[in-house]
Amino acid sequence: MSGAYYLLTKQEPVFFVAYWPSRLSRSRLALPPPALGELRGKEPCRWDLRTMFPVATGNRETCLRVGEAALALASRAGGVVIDTYGIPVDRPGDLLPR
């Protein structure tokens, strides 16, 4: 897809980051979540940050590192971090399993 790209990290834990331009964020398959509020209507671009470790079974350090990476990416891009349910995340610990 034109304008989309992905990156892989070399250091552990390995991250896969995919970028989707704003026109793709309006796809019926991947609409922005309602929890974004006003941002949803602005046709945001989207970065997906993934790792091979499921949050539910990953260790605390890995979960925190994923959260830190997501927040750093959002800060650099002027965006927000949301969890898998579309709820905004403000700190790495918000992504830890409960």
HELIX and SHEET records of a PDB file:
HELIX    1   1 SER A   22  SER A   25  1                                   4    
HELIX    2   2 PRO A   34  LYS A   42  5                                   9    
HELIX    3   3 ARG A   60  ALA A   77  1                                  18    
HELIX    4   4 PRO A   92  LEU A   95  5                                   4    
SHEET    1   A 3 TYR A   5  LEU A   8  0                                        
SHEET    2   A 3 PHE A  15  TRP A  20 -1                                        
SHEET    3   A 3 ARG A  46  THR A  51 -1                                        
SHEET    1   B 2 VAL A  81  ILE A  82  0                                        
SHEET    2   B 2 PRO A  88  VAL A  89 -1                                        
END                                                                             
